[in-house]
Amino acid sequence: MRRSERIVRLTKTLLEQPHRLLSLTEMAEKLESAKSSLSEDLAIIRDVLLKEGSGSLETQAGAAGGVKYVPGMPKQQSADFLMEMSRLLTDPDRILPGGYLYISDVLGRPDVLDRAGKIFADLFSASAVQYVLTVETKGIPLAISTARYLHVPTVVVRRDHRVTEGSAVSINYVSGSKRIQTMSLSRRSLPEQSRVLIVDDFMKAGGTAKAMIDMMKEFRADVVGVGVFMATSEPAEKMLKDYVSLLTLAEVDEVSKEIRVVPSNITK
Amino acid sequence: MRRSERIVRLTKTLLEQPHRLLSLTEMAEKLESAKSSLSEDLAIIRDVLLKEGSGSLETQAGAAGGVKYVPGMPKQQSADFLMEMSRLLTDPDRILPGGYLYISDVLGRPDVLDRAGKIFADLFSASAVQYVLTVETKGIPLAISTARYLHVPTVVVRRDHRVTEGSAVSINYVSGSKRIQTMSLSRRSLPEQSRVLIVDDFMKAGGTAKAMIDMMKEFRADVVGVGVFMATSEPAEKMLKDYVSLLTLAEVDEVSKEIRVVPSNITK
């Protein structure tokens, strides 16, 4: 096989399977190439990723060894993306009755999900995440996108406790709208003692995220982080301290039609 | 820039943006290369995709011209994937009370979503899909994954008509459980006369899918197809004729613990 063709195949194989350890021996066989030439190709790919700041290749030595593509997001690209989002989301037409902000369309766009998911995957790439957890409905797309880049399953907490998937854990909590709500998760959907990353679209006081953290105690899980697309600046005192939000909603004024969205300074 | 490095970058750029027309001029500038060498590189990438059966590169000539990666799924890989799913889903432990089958965990796995989404994107790649439509909750992950490969937004119909995102269209329908249910979609989430692909996880009589099709009439949309992960063999007469299901659930017997899942013969 020609080197150029081999490089296309290698790049494709790696990019399509982020965070998955791929066996060098298997790849060498599939590409009908010597491991030594493979190593040279991988060095070129690693080089490009490093130069771009768009991730890295991690190599594991030994018989069971292999190589893993760890996706990353170049800092400038993250900053540009969040700036673009801030501008987009300050359109006065987005103000909903009650001072809410319409963001579902944005969180349905593949390019937005891809970039936001990659940022979260990058931020938590060293946390050995085993599951991404979210609660229905609006957080699901971003959770799926994040989980894709981390190569872990997504688990969706339901708001409807009538859902029958065997025995379930249900908890009551108070959400941003001050109503008492229920969320539930079937036992079988998450093994005990898993390492879990919580992802959601929006956070106000943090009641929903806090409820997910509480629920995780019932599963003896380790919550390694909480990531939300957007958090409000008020109340400043949230029900949880440790979370990352990509954007801060500083103001929505229904009367003056003023919206202020501040991009976060994302650092690992 | 060395050719091998250029090929890595090109492959990466294309794979990360399926179904997006990328300008050759911009790429040539970014890679500091002549368009002619770029064309040679693209020919190599196209060749690999063709050989693997994993998609194609479509070129558009002219000043506004460019190149687009159209992802595809090799036939054998589709067949293997569906066979693997059939085996996995016939585990007697998956039988839920009422003769339902537990599949949420599978539809939360990134590798499953990736392959199923790619199959749908492949099947409908020539349908000029503008939006993927689904209804909460379990269909969302697959819809997101399909939409990623088609590079179009996902729109989620809500089951809760209290959702306030401006004026909405609500319709009542009878679901598989024979209950009368409501689904609603805000006007602003989907422009009129869009070309829509409906994606869902499961279909029994087709009541939910039929309701989405009816709702699309209210948006004067063109439903170009319906794709579900799994459909039951009974009732054989569904409420809609035109749909693609990846798997057929032929039997779930709560007493004998027998499950039969038949992979579909996917052809364009």
Interface residues (C-beta under 8 A of the other chain):
Chain A: R2 R3 S4 E5 I7 V8 R9 T11 K12 L15 E16 D41 I44 I45 D47 V48 E52 S54 L96 P97 G98 Y100 Y102 S104 D105 G108 R109 P110 D111 L113 D114 E136 T137 I140 P141 I144 S145 A147 R148 H151 V152 P153 T154 V155 V156 R158 T164 E165 G166 R188 S189
Chain B: R2 R3 S4 E5 I7 V8 R9 T11 K12 L15 E16 D41 I44 I45 D47 V48 E52 S54 L96 P97 G98 Y100 Y102 S104 D105 G108 R109 P110 D111 L113 D114 E136 T137 I140 P141 I144 S145 A147 R148 H151 V152 P153 T154 V155 V156 R158 T164 E165 G166 R188 S189
